[in-house]
Amino acid sequence: MKRLIIVTGSSRGIGRSIALEINRAFNSDSSFLLLARDLESLESVKGQMVIDSKAKNQIHLVQIDFSAQYEMSDYFSILKNTLTSSQVEKFNEVIAIYNHGTLEFGSVSLIAQENLRQKFETNLFSIWSLLSALNLFIPYSLVPKQTHVNISSGYANEPVANWSGHCCARSARDMLFKCFALEQPGFKILNYEPGIVYTDMLKQACQFSNDYKDGYTSGRFNMPEDTARKLVEIIRENAFLSGSKIKFN
Ligand SMILES: NC(=O)c1ccc[n+]([C@@H]2O[C@H](COP(=O)([O-])OP(=O)(O)OC[C@H]3O[C@@H](n4cnc5c(N)ncnc54)[C@H](OP(=O)(O)O)[C@@H]3O)[C@@H](O)[C@H]2O)c1
């Protein structure tokens, strides 16, 4: 078994925990592709993964800014330049976790005055292009066993004043994966809502919401490793309906 596992936004927060937990669960015969901007943090995640897998897994790092308006062809080149064709020929499973994201605050008008396209680039278009590039690079005909997971958010289904940038991008991101599930019935596609998790993003949310601020200090929220472990369990059991959404709690 040779498995390709891709985790975007794996330098910190939920993505970092997903990379660590999935590496512990599949601790041999796996090639990882970890993507984010902060290479130093990615190196540190890699170091831990090498120790945990006793160097039986290969870890490739890609420093990338997902707001940079790359085309699908750019993502295809990144995949091609990182993975050799002899490696690709040996893969018989692909697990891709589309985790990276940013928070956007402000009224509908304010968000429009700021860099609207760049925000959607990071939270939606980069994911659309990467998913498509991967599907072209390793199609169903080459590796039928594939799991693609969007790290979703409660805001995908809930309109909130002054969170329109976030709600719209997250809603579209969920729909993208639901459509992809219908187009690729042989794959397993999941929208996973991680719960409210102690990360840098949550700290940022606390600046804009008293609910988050209160919950943050009272320890009401979840640890990244707990939600990551649950996701890995879901992927391993493989009992979910493709195109569905599962919430941590
Ligand atoms: N925390 C929560 O309570 C919560 C709740 C629901 C959903 N989520 C979702 O879970 C996912 C992870 O959130 P988190 O809380 O772990 O956030 P976080 O701590 O802020 O981490 C975000 C990750 O995304 C990467 N990233 C952000 N912008 C990027 C860019 N332009 N290019 C490349 N990588 C970028 C960051 O890496 P670099 O900075 O190194 O680039 C980092 O690894 C997000 O999609 C978020 O919306 C979080």
The ligand as a Tripos MOL2 file, in Angstrom:
@<TRIPOS>MOLECULE
LIG
   48    52     1     0     0
SMALL
NO_CHARGES

@<TRIPOS>ATOM
      1 N1        -10.6710   27.1990   14.9140 N.am      1 LIG1
      2 C1        -11.9640   27.0240   14.8060 C.2       1 LIG1
      3 O1        -12.7050   27.1540   15.7960 O.2       1 LIG1
      4 C2        -12.5850   26.6380   13.4910 C.ar      1 LIG1
      5 C3        -13.9630   26.4010   13.4560 C.ar      1 LIG1
      6 C4        -14.5640   26.0130   12.2680 C.ar      1 LIG1
      7 C5        -13.7890   25.8890   11.1160 C.ar      1 LIG1
      8 N2        -12.4520   26.1510   11.1550 N.ar      1 LIG1
      9 C6        -11.7000   25.9980    9.9050 C.3       1 LIG1
     10 O2        -10.5990   25.1190   10.1050 O.3       1 LIG1
     11 C7         -9.5210   25.4670    9.2270 C.3       1 LIG1
     12 C8         -8.2460   25.6340   10.0440 C.3       1 LIG1
     13 O3         -8.4740   26.6830   10.9750 O.3       1 LIG1
     14 P1         -7.5330   26.9740   12.2320 P.3       1 LIG1
     15 O4         -8.4230   27.4020   13.3250 O.co2     1 LIG1
     16 O5         -6.5770   25.8710   12.4270 O.co2     1 LIG1
     17 O6         -6.7870   28.2880   11.6890 O.3       1 LIG1
     18 P2         -5.3270   28.8450   11.9650 P.3       1 LIG1
     19 O7         -4.8180   28.4100   13.2720 O.co2     1 LIG1
     20 O8         -5.4190   30.2930   11.6710 O.co2     1 LIG1
     21 O9         -4.4580   28.1000   10.8280 O.3       1 LIG1
     22 C9         -4.7220   28.3720    9.4780 C.3       1 LIG1
     23 C10        -3.8160   27.5330    8.6000 C.3       1 LIG1
     24 O10        -4.0670   27.9230    7.2370 O.3       1 LIG1
     25 C11        -2.8420   28.3610    6.6510 C.3       1 LIG1
     26 N3         -3.0730   29.5220    5.7730 N.ar      1 LIG1
     27 C12        -3.8010   30.6260    6.0460 C.ar      1 LIG1
     28 N4         -3.7220   31.4900    5.0230 N.ar      1 LIG1
     29 C13        -2.9190   30.9130    4.0950 C.ar      1 LIG1
     30 C14        -2.4330   31.3250    2.8280 C.ar      1 LIG1
     31 N5         -2.7470   32.5120    2.2890 N.pl3     1 LIG1
     32 N6         -1.6350   30.4810    2.1420 N.ar      1 LIG1
     33 C15        -1.2710   29.2820    2.6670 C.ar      1 LIG1
     34 N7         -1.7050   28.8370    3.8530 N.ar      1 LIG1
     35 C16        -2.5100   29.6490    4.5630 C.ar      1 LIG1
     36 C17        -1.9480   28.7790    7.8260 C.3       1 LIG1
     37 O11        -0.5780   28.5840    7.4900 O.3       1 LIG1
     38 P3          0.4920   29.7710    7.2510 P.3       1 LIG1
     39 O12         0.1240   30.9270    8.0880 O.co2     1 LIG1
     40 O13         1.7990   29.1250    7.6000 O.co2     1 LIG1
     41 O14         0.4030   30.0490    5.7860 O.co2     1 LIG1
     42 C18        -2.3430   27.7640    8.8900 C.3       1 LIG1
     43 O15        -1.6240   26.5810    8.7590 O.3       1 LIG1
     44 C19        -9.9560   26.7560    8.5090 C.3       1 LIG1
     45 O16       -10.4650   26.4490    7.2490 O.3       1 LIG1
     46 C20       -11.0660   27.2960    9.4240 C.3       1 LIG1
     47 O17       -11.9780   28.1230    8.7620 O.3       1 LIG1
     48 C21       -11.8340   26.5260   12.3100 C.ar      1 LIG1
@<TRIPOS>BOND
     1     1     2 1
     2     2     3 2
     3     2     4 1
     4     4     5 ar
     5     4    48 ar
     6     5     6 ar
     7     6     7 ar
     8     7     8 ar
     9     8     9 1
    10     8    48 ar
    11     9    10 1
    12     9    46 1
    13    10    11 1
    14    11    12 1
    15    11    44 1
    16    12    13 1
    17    13    14 1
    18    14    15 2
    19    14    16 1
    20    14    17 1
    21    17    18 1
    22    18    19 2
    23    18    20 1
    24    18    21 1
    25    21    22 1
    26    22    23 1
    27    23    24 1
    28    23    42 1
    29    24    25 1
    30    25    26 1
    31    25    36 1
    32    26    27 ar
    33    26    35 ar
    34    27    28 ar
    35    28    29 ar
    36    29    30 ar
    37    29    35 ar
    38    30    31 1
    39    30    32 ar
    40    32    33 ar
    41    33    34 ar
    42    34    35 ar
    43    36    37 1
    44    36    42 1
    45    37    38 1
    46    38    39 2
    47    38    40 1
    48    38    41 1
    49    42    43 1
    50    44    45 1
    51    44    46 1
    52    46    47 1
@<TRIPOS>SUBSTRUCTURE
     1 LIG1         1 GROUP 0 **** ****
